[in-house]
Amino acid sequence: MSETPEPFSSLPEIRKELRKERERSAQADPVSVYAIMDSSLSSFFYAFRSTLPPSRTQPIPLLEKKYDAFRKYIEETLRQGDTKNLAAIEFGGPGYRLFDGFTPNFFKQTLGVCLKYDQKNEPLNLTEEERHRVLIGNIFDESMYSDVRKLIKGKEVGLIISRMAGPLHDMTRNPRLLSVVMKAWYRLLTHSPSLMFVQFPQSEFLYVRIKKWQEYIQEEFGETMELQVGGDAFRLLKKEGAPIELPLIDNFENEEIFYGWC
């Protein structure tokens, strides 16, 4: 892992852009939208429902909690591998309400990463400090990812999830910056299989390119990866044998598109 360059250092020409984004996001006041940041699993279900496989979006029994389809898909998928050291990360929120919705002790380590954390909000059932941690950090700061690795040391990350109300809500809609963040998150996925759910800025420009990215993944890596786009979100399933680095289409890296996107 250490021999492979970090996604941030792979694009040194945009370090200035990363610095600007860090400074701007650090000035945001995420506590003012804490109810969104510390969303429940049910809330995440509605954000990512359209990215689930068709078999998971069938009519839900009246007596079954609506978010159970989301929880069951995640847990059943990750159970295809060894779950004894399973970890999960939410980028953009403290993660208490989100991870409280899963089967108790399914994840051996959970982590919420956010710019600020209002500690007046009491945790729900996740009261074991060592099992759930909140890291105050900026997703545009490469040193933060070293802190993440330290906190999940010895665990295998099987789930990364992020909504735009969190870390990318005020992003400058820069596809190259978005690609750097996605690469960094993808590299944290060490469990096989693993899942990444990401909500991206609402933009027809970006949606079209992510749909092309979906086609590219299906054509080139269909046996080891699965990418499903739904609305302003996507689900990425990383299977055994998937590429070490996240494969992206040129539209995410092209300088002309990078400067022309607004």
VENGIPE-V401099 format. One record per helix or strand of 3 or more residues. SS is the DSSP state (@ for helix, = for strand). FROM is the first residue (numbers start at 0). LEN is the number of residues. If there is no record, write none. Layout:
ss=SS from=FROM len=LEN
ss=SS from=FROM len=LEN
//
This chain:
ss=@ from=8 len=18
ss=@ from=29 len=8
ss=@ from=40 len=11
ss=@ from=53 len=3
ss=@ from=67 len=11
ss== from=85 len=6
ss=@ from=95 len=5
ss== from=108 len=6
ss== from=131 len=5
ss=@ from=141 len=10
ss== from=155 len=7
ss=@ from=174 len=14
ss== from=193 len=6
ss=@ from=203 len=18
ss== from=224 len=6
ss== from=232 len=6
ss=@ from=249 len=3
ss=@ from=254 len=6
//
